[in-house]
């Protein structure tokens, strides 16, 4: 749900992920005419049949659905409006779960689906005007720093034990949510509740990587095995190998890399979605680096204090510049020539066409579109010719840093919504993540939010056709993939700066260093204005005075932190790979004890 500039009808990342080709996106909503009586047993049984499989027994599903019906009695007949962006998961909610909720509760629930930028714009409108635009919101957890600081968002951990206790599902089981750390503020309180999640991983042609002839040629040239790259050096070697050594497979020109480079709003999330941290920018810390995060913003206590190196940040430090330099180099040398002029939506379908060996920056929400029968990347038996795996890291990366991005669209309530409408919306927002429905929803959208769903036997059975998705989500590596975090004080204002400034590097108008210098200065400028306004209170930005880069390099070394790092003498160490099947076997085969609880 990233908003970069206000324009009518932009194609955006998450909305595109439901399409296999570029198409116009229209707003969708599903209004339900609900009965104004409590659900009877026949209605409950009908929906239990729909919500299969479930991690709950049918008896427990009946118990939970009866609770929703009873808790909703004071709100029967009300018309409640909730909004989210357009992806497959939310379409299922809008078209099926909204109808179920209305029939079960007597609340007339309308779940609108609109473009992700419009979600943020309408959210800003309600926050700025105090007028109730929607009763409930599903927006990215990337806004956690924004929600925490402006003080207009309901603190869910307080709400569930206080004002909203009577409408909080006793079977909700918040500890079962794998992304709750993403939606927790610096104060340790929960501000949002994850509704859907997907990660950005490494994608590769498993059939090519296991080809004995290719493996022998690669080993002879590079001195190590062709496999899943552990570092960027290996990724680069593999890109070179397929592009310039293999060249063609079955008469078709192949490429060792895929990306996009047009100066366009979609270029922004290409970098805000953890690209810098993959290179080694920022500090250690999960879900985000502290004191410096993957955007290069330093936070002390709960206050952002700078983005540029001269203020203690890392947005324009050597690791960040290295990340942009490698991005541009690979795009030019190893991707199809047309990729340099593509947007995200134009580049997305290319790997499925069958001539790309690997892609560093690939969203798991593409999974459903990449396993369709008949595609060049799908076997006759329906299994994929490709796999997904953990992303390789750059030369500045250190163990303990985050390694990739995970999108987490999350339920959010605003204080400007009238109390009774807020309670009714909260019931629906819990319903669509409840254990009664979440496993079925996970099968529809493949956007996991619960540990119990990930380890369900139904996904063990389905795993072979999902190219490593289930194995990744069950792995200990998963925790290193996280959304934007608390260091970013105003996501909508700062996010739009990225595509504008990095676009200057991708177009050749500026060097990577000059582009990142300009981005760091622009972020500092926005934070300086926030500081002067005082609108974010005691946790708003308070910028450090400018010091030399050497001052901050030495301070990090003295403090035992990492960012900003000095430039490395060698930014390309020896390549390192791991065998995919060996990697998978090294991960736990049984769920953690927490997930076994029903």
FISEFI-336133 format. One record per residue: x, y, z of N, C-alpha, C in turn. Coordinates in steps of 0.1 Angstrom, whole numbers, plus 5000, padded with zeros to 4 digits. Example, Ala and Ser with C-alpha at 12.3 -4.5 7.8 and 13.67 -1.06 7.14 Angstrom:
2
513249435078512349555078513249675078
512849785071513749895071512950005079
***
This chain:
598
500849885000500050005000500950125000
501750144990502650254990502150364981
502150484987501650604979502850694976
503050724964504250804960503850944955
502850954948502351084944500851064941
500151164942498651154940498351174925
497851074919497451074905496350984903
495551004893494350924891494750794885
494350684892494450554886495750494883
496750504893498050444890498050294892
498850224884499050074887499950074898
499649994908500449984920500849844923
501849824931502549694933501549594937
500849604948500049494953498749474944
498249574939497049554930497549484917
498749504913499249434901499449284904
499749254916500149114919499049014916
497749064914496648974911496548954896
497349014888497149014874498348954867
498048884856499148824848499548914836
498849024834499149124824498749254829
499249364822498849504826497449524822
496649574831495249604829494749714837
493649774834493149884842492549824854
492649894865492149854878490949944882
489949884886488749954890488449934904
487850024911487450004925486249904925
486349814935485449704937484849714951
483549694952483049684966481949574966
481749524978480649414979479749454990
478649494987477649534998476749415000
476349405012475549285016474349335023
473149285019471949315026471749205036
472049235049472049135059470749125067
470449005071469248995080469449065093
468349105099468549185111468149085123
468648975123468448875134469748795136
469848745147471048665150471148545141
472348495139472548385130471848255136
471148185128470648055133471647945130
471347825135472247715133472447685119
471447695110471647655096472647755089
472547885093473447975087474847945091
475047915104476347885109476947755102
476147655101476547535094476947555080
476147645073476547675059477947735058
478247825067479547895066480647805071
480347725081481447625085481847535073
480847495065481147415053482047495043
481847625042482647705033484047725039
484147735052485447765058486247635062
486347555051487247425053488347435043
489547395046489947345059490047455070
490147415082490347505093491247435104
491947515111492747465122491947425134
490647475134489747445145488847325141
488447255151487347155148486047225145
485147155138483847215135483147265147
483347195158482647235171483247365176
484547385175485147505179484847625169
484747585156484347695147482847745150
482047645153480647685157480647775169
481447735179481547815191482047965188
483047975179483548105176482548185168
481848125158480948195150479648235159
479348155168478248195177478648315186
479848315190480348435197480248565189
480648555176480548675168479048725167
478148625165476748655163476148725176
476548675188476048725200476748865203
478048875201478749005203478249115194
477649085183477249185173475749225175
475049165185473649195187473349345188
474149425196473849565198474049645185
474649585174474949665162474149615150
473149525152472349475142471649595133
471749575120471149675112472049785108
473149805115474049915112474749885098
475049985091475849975078477250025081
478149925080479549955084480449945071
481350035070482250045058483750015062
484349925055485749885057486449895043
487749935043488449945030489749875030
490149825019491549765017491949785002
493149754999493649754985493049624978
493349614965492949504957494049404955
493949294963494749174960493849054962
494248934958493348814959492748794973
493648804983493148784997492048875000
492149004997491049105000489849084991
490049034979488849004971488048894978
488648794983487948684990487248745002
487848835009487248895021485948975016
486149055006485049145002483849064996
484148964988483148894981482548774989
483348714998482848595006482748625021
483748675027483748685041482848805046
482748905038481749015042480348965041
480048885032478748825031478448735043
479448645046479348555057479148635070
479948735072479848825085478448885086
477948935075476548995075475448895078
475548785072474548685075474648635090
475848625095476048575108475648675119
475848805116475648905126474549005125
473949015113472949115111473549255108
474849275108475449395104475649405089
475249515083475349525069476749575066
477649485061479049515060479349535045
479949645043480449685029482049695030
482649605022484149605022484549655008
485049775007485549834995486949794991
487149774979488549744974488949854964
489949924968490450044960491950034958
492450124949493950114947494650154960
495850094962496550114974496950254977
497250334967497550474970496350544975
495150504970493950574974493650534988
493950414993493750375007494550475016
495750505013496550595021496050735020
495650775008495150915007493850935015
492950835015491750845023492050835038
492950755041493450745055493950885060
494750945052495351075055494151175057
493151165048492051265048491351255061
491051125066490351105079491251155090
492551135090493351175101493551325101
493551395090493651535090492351615092
491251555088489951625089489151585101
489451465107488651415118487251365113
486951365100485751315095485851165093
484851095096484850945095484650905080
485750865073485650825060485250675059
486050595067485750455068485750415083
485050305086484950265100486050175104
486650105094487750015096488750015084
489950005087490950015076491849885076
492249845064493349745063494449815054
495449865061496549935055497949875059
498949905051500249845054500749875068
501449775074502149805086503349895084
503749925071504750015069504450155075
503250175078502850305084502850295099
503450195105503450185120504150305126
505250365121505850485126504950605125
504150605115503250715113502050705123
501450585124500350565133500750585148
501950545151502450555165502650705169
503150785159503450915163502351025162
501451005153500351105152499251095162
499250985169498250975180496850965176
496550925164495150925159494650775157
495550685160495150545158494850475172
493850395172493550325184494650225187
495050225200496050125204495349995207
495549895199494749775200494949705213
496149695217496449625230495749685241
495549815241494749875252493249855249
492849875237491449865233490849725236
491649625234491149485236490949445250
491549525259491349495273490549605280
490249705273489449825278488149845271
488049955264486749985257486249885248
487149805241486649705232486649565237
486749545250486849415256485649335252
484449395252483249315250483049275235
483849335226483849295212485149235208
485949185217487249115213487048965215
487248895204487148755203488048685213
487448605222488248535232489048425226
488848385213489648285206490548355196
490748485197491548555187493048505187
493648485199494948425200496048515193
496248635198497148725191498548675190
499048585199500348535199500548435187
499448395180499548305169499948385156
499848515156500148605145501648615143
502148575131503548575129504148725127
503248815124503748955121503449055132
503049015144502649105154503849205158
505049165157506149255159506249365149
505649345137505649445127504749565131
503749535139502649625141502649675156
503849665162504049705175504949835175
504549935183505250065183506450055193
507250155193508350165202507950155217
506650185220506150175233505750035237
505949935228505649795231504149765229
503449855224501949835223501549795208
500549725207500049675194499049785188
499449835176498649935169497849885157
498249775152497549715140497549565142
496749495135496649345135496849295121
497849215118498149165104496949085099
496649115086495449055079495948975067
497149015061497748935051499248975050
500048875046501448905045502048825033
503048895027503848825016505248875016
506248795012507648835013508248854999
509348914999510148944987511348854988
511448744979512448644980513248634967
514248544967515048504955514248394948
514148414934513448324926514448264915
514448134913515348084903514847954896
515447924884515047814876515747684882
515047614890515547494896516047394886
515247384875515647284865516947314858
517247444856518547484850519647464860
519347504873520447504883520847354886
519947264884520347124886520747044874
520847114863521347054850522847014851
523146894850524546844852525546924843
525246944831526147014822526347164826
525347234830525447364835526247374848
526047274856526747274869528247244867
528547164858529947134855530647254849
530047324840530647444834530747554844
529847574852529947674862531047654872
531147524877532147484886533547504880
533747474867534947484860535447634859
534447724857534747864856534947934869
534147904879534147984891534747914903
534947784902535547714913534647684925
533347704923532347664934531047614927
530147554934529047494929527947594924
527247564913526047644909524947604919
524447704926523347674936522747804940
521947804950521347924955522348014961
522448144955523548234960523348274974
524348274982524348314996524648464996
525548504987525948644987525748704973
525848844972525648904959526748874949
527948834954529048794945528648674937
528048574943527548454936526348494927
525448574931524348614923524948674910
525948764911526548824900527148724890
527948634896528548524888527548444881
526448414887525348334881524748414869
524548544872523948624862524848634849
526148644852527148654841527148514833
527048404841527148274835525948244826
524748274830523648244821523548334810
523848464812523648564802524748554791
525948524795527048534785527748404782
527548294791528148164788527148064782
525948054789524947964784524248034772
523848154773523348244762521948194757
521848074753520548024748520247884753
518947864755518447734760517247694750
517347584744516347544734516047654724
517147724719517047824709516547954713
516347974726515848094731516848174739
517048304737518048384744517648384759
518548364768518248364782519048474789
518548514801519148624808519348574823
520448624829520748584843520148674853
519248764849518748864859517548924853
516648974862515449044858515149154868
514849274863514549394871513749494863
513649614868513049724860513649854864
513649954855514350074858513750204854
512550214849511850334845511650424857
511950554855511650654866510150674867
509650604877508250594879507950564893
506750594898506450574913506750424917
506550334908506850194912508350164914
509150254910510650244913510850264928
510050334935510250364949510250244958
509250154957509250044966510249944962
510849954950511949864946513149884956
513150004963514250034972513750044986
512650104989512150115003511849975008
511549874999511249745004512549665007
513349725015514549655021515749635012
515749695000516949674991518249714998
518249825005519449875011519949775022
518949725030519349635040519849505035
519449455023519949335017521449355013
521749485010523149515007524049525020
523449555031524149565044524049705050
523049785045522849915050522149905064
522450005073521750005086522449915097
521749895107522349815119521649685120
522149605130521549475133520249505140
519349415140518049425147516949365139
516049295146514849235140513649285148
512549345142512349345128513049455120
513649555126514349665119515649695127
516649745120517849785126517749895136
518549885146518549995156520050015160
520450145161519650265160519350305145
519950245135519750285121519050175114
517950205107517150105100517550095085
516750015078517049995064516850105055
516150215059515950335051517150425054
517950385063519150475067518750575077
517650565083517150665093517550625107
518350705114518750685128517650725137
517350635147516350675158517050645171
516850745180517450735194516250745203
516050645212514750645219513650615209
512750705209511650695199511750805189
512850885189512951005180513850985168
513350995156514250995144515251115145
516551095143517451205144518251235132
518051165121518751195109518751085099
518851125086518951025075520351025068
520951145067522251155061523351115070
524451065064525551025072526051135082
526051255077526451365086525651395098
524451335098523551335110523451205117
524351105113524350975119523550875112
522850905101522150815093522950735083
522350665074523050575065522450575051
521550665048520850665035521850695024
522850775026523850805016525250745019
525350645028526550585032527150495021
528350435023528950345013528050225010
527350165020526550045018525350075009
524750195011523550235003524050264989
525150334987525650364974525950234966
526650144973526950004967525649944963
524549944970523249884967522749944954
522850074952522350134939523250104928
524550104930525550074920525349934914
525149834923524949694918523649684911
522649744916521349744909521449794895
522149904893522249964879523149874871
524249824876525149734869524449614864
523749544873523049414869521949444859
521249554860520149584851520649604837
521849674836522449704823523049574817
523749494825524549384819523849254817
522849224826522349084827520849074825
520149184824518649174822518349204808
517149164803516749194789516849344787
517249384775517449534773516249614776
515049564773513849644775513549664790
514149584799513949604813514249744818
515249804812515649934817514450044816
513650014806512450114804511150064809
511149954817509949894823509649954837
508349954840507849974853507649834860
507349834872507049714880506049624873
504949684869503849614863504149554850
505049614843505449564830506549454831
507349464842508449364844507849234851
506849244858506349134867506149004859
505449004848505148874841506348814834
507448884833508548834824509148704829
509448674841510048544845509148424841
507848444842506948334838507048294823
507648384815507748354801508848254797
509748234807510648114806512048144801
512448274801513848294796514748374807
514248364819515048434830515548324840
516848324843517448224852517148244866
517148374870517048404885516548554886
515948584897515548714900515748744915
516448844919516748874933515548924940
514749004934513749084940512349034935
511748934941510548864936509548844948
508348894946507348884956506548754956
506448694968505748564969504248574965
503748694964502348704960502148674945
503248664938503248614924503048464923
503148394934503148244934501948184926
500748234929499548174922499648194907
500148304902500248324888501448254881
502348204890503548134884503447984884
502247934889502047784889500847744880
500447844871499347814863499747704852
498847604850499147504840499347564826
500347504819500647554805501747654804
502147714816503247814815504547744812
505447814805506747754802507547724815
507147774826507947754839507147644848
506247574842505447474849505547344842
505847234850505947104844504547044841
504446944833503146884829502346834841
503046794851502346744863501846854873
502146974869501647094877502647144887
503847074888504847124897505647224890
506247324897506947434891508347394887
508847454877510247434873511247524880
510647614888511347714896511147684911
511947754919511847754933512047894938
511647924950511948044958512848004969
513748094973514648074984515048204991
515648195003516148315009517048405000
516848535001517648624993519148624997
520048644987521448664990521648804996
522748815003523048945009524349005003
524449145004525549214999526749215008
527849275003529149255010529149335023
528249435026528249505038527349445049
526649335045525649275054526349195065
525749205077526349125089525249045095
525648925100524648835107523948915118
522548905118521748975127520949085121
521249125109520549225101519349165095
518349245092517249195084517749165070
517049075062517649035049516649055038
515449105041514449125031513149185036
512249205027511049275030509849185031
508949215039507649145040506549245041
505549235032504349325032503449265043
502849355050501849315061500649405061
499649385052498449465053497749435066
497349535074496949515088495749595091
494949535100493649595105494049715114
493349835111493649955118492350025121
492250085133491150165138491550305141
490750405138491050545141490150595152
490750685159489950745170488850835166
488950885153487850975148486550895144
486650765144485450685141484550675154
483250695152482350685164482550555171
482450555184482750435192481950315188
480650325185479750205182480150155168
480450245159480850205145482250135146
483050185155484450125156484249985162
483449965171483249825177482749735166
481749775158481249685148482249655137
483049755134484149735124485249635130
485549655143486449565149486049425149
484749395151484249265150484549205136
484249285125484549235112486049205110
486849305114488349295112488849165119
488349135130488749005137488148885130
486948895125486348785119487148735107
487748825099488448785087489848735090
490248745102491548685106491348575116
490148545120489848445130490248305126
490548215136490948085132489848005125
488648045126487547985119487747995104
488348105099488348135085489748145079
490848165088492148215083492848105075
492647975078493347875070492747865056
491447875055490847875041491247995034
491248115040491748235034493148225029
494048155037495448135033495548055021
494647955019494747875007494247954995
493348044997492948134986493948234981
494548304991495448414988496948384989
497248274997498648245000499448355006
498748425016499348535023499148505038
500148435044499948375057500148485068
499248465079499348555090499448475103
499148345103499148265115500148145115
500848125125501748015127500947885125
499747875131499047755131498547715116
498347815108497947785094499147735086
500347795088501547765081501847615083
501647565095502047425098500847325096
499747375091498647275090498947175079
498447055081498746945072498346965058
497347055056496847085043497847155034
498747235041499847295034501047205032
501147105041502247005038501846935025
500646905023500146835011500346914999
500047045000500047134989501447184985
502447184995503747244993504447214980
504447084975505247054963504847134951
503647194951503247274939503347424941
504047464953504147604956505547654956
506447574951507847614948508647664959
508447614971509247654983508647754992
507347794989506647894997506447845011
505947725012505647675025506947645033
507947595026509247565033509847695038
509747805031510247935036509547975048
508247975048507448025059507547935071
507947815070508247725081509647735086
510447805079511947805082512247915092
513447895099513847995109514348125102
514548115089515048235081513948345080
512648295082511548385079511548515087
512148515099512048625108512948745103
513848715093514648825088513948905076
512748865073511948935063510849025070
511049155070510149235077509749365070
508649425073508249555067509049675072
508749785066509249915071508849925085
509749985094509449995108509250135114
509550135127509250255135510050375133
511250355127512150465125511650575115
510650525106510150615096508950695101
509150825104508050895111506850935103
506950945090505850975082505950905068
505450785067505750705055505250775043
503950825042503550885029504450995025
504851085034505651195030507051155025
507651055032509051015029509150915017
508150825016508250725005508350784991
507550894989507550954976508951014971
509751034981511151094978512050994971
511750864973512650764968512650744953
511550734947511550704932512050834925
511750944931512151074924513651084924
514351054935515751074936516550954930
516150824933516850714928516550704913
515450754908515150764894516150844886
516750944893517851014887519050934884
519350834893520450744891520050644880
518850594880518550494870518450554856
518150674855518150744842519450794837
520450794846521750834843522050984845
520951054851521151194853522051224865
522151134874523051154886523851024888
524951034895525650914900524950854911
525150734915524550674927524850754939
526050804941526350884953525551014953
525551084942524751204941523251184944
522751074938521351054940520951024955
521850944961521650914975521851034984
522851114981523051234988521751324988
521151334976519951414974518751354982
518651224982517551154989517751175004
518951155009519251175024518951315028
519351415020519051555023517551585023
516851525013515351545012514651485024
515051365029514451305041514751385053
515951435054516251525066515451655065
515151705054514351825052512951805057
512351685053510951655057510951635073
511951565078511951545092512151675100
512951765094513151905100511851975101
511051965091509752035091508851975101
508851845103508051775113508551815127
509851835128510351875141509852015145
509952105135509552245138508052255141
507252175134505752175136505352125150
506152025155505851965168504651875168
504151845156502851775154502951635160
504251575160504351435164504751425179
504851535186505051525200506451475204
506451405216507751365222508451265214
507851195204508551095196508651135182
508451265179508751325166510251345164
510551375151512051395148512651505156
513951485159514751585166516151565160
516451645149517651615141518951645149
519951555147521251575152521951695144
522851765150523651855143524551785133
525051855123525851785113527251765118
527851645115529251615119529851555106
531151535107531851465095531451325095
531651265083531351125081532251045090
533551085091534451015100534051005114
533451115119532951125132531951005135
531050985125530050885127530550745125
531550735116532150605114532850555127
533550655133534250625146533350595157
532250675157531250655168530550515168
530250475155529650335154530650235159
531850245156532950155160533050155175
533050275181533150285196531950235203
530750255197529550215204529250065202
529950005193529649865190528549845180
528049945173527049935163527749925150
526949935139527449915126527350035117
526150095116525950205106526350345112
526850425103527250395089528650325089
528750245079530050165077530950245067
532250235069533250285060533150205047
533650255036533650185023534650075024
534249955019535049835019536049845008
537249795011538349785001537949694990
537249584993536749484983535249464985
534549514975533049494976532549364969
533549284964533149164958534049044963
533648994975534348874980533948754972
534548644974534348524967532848484968
532348434957530948384957530748264965
529548254971529148144980527748104976
527547974975526247914972525947804981
524647764981524247644989523247564980
523347434981522447344974521047364980
520047384971518747414975518147304983
518247174978517647064986518347044999
519647065000520247055013519847165023
519547285017519047395025517747365031
516847315023515447275027515547175038
516347075036516446965046517047005060
517747125059518347175072517347245081
516147275075515147345083514347255091
513747305102512947215111511747155103
511447035107510346955100509146955109
509247005121508047015130507847155135
506547185137506247325142506747355156
507047485159507347515172506247485181
506447465194505347425203504247515204
504547645202503447745203502347725192
502847675180501847655169501047535171
501447445180500647315181499347335189
499347445197498147475205496947505196
495847445200494547465192493747575199
***
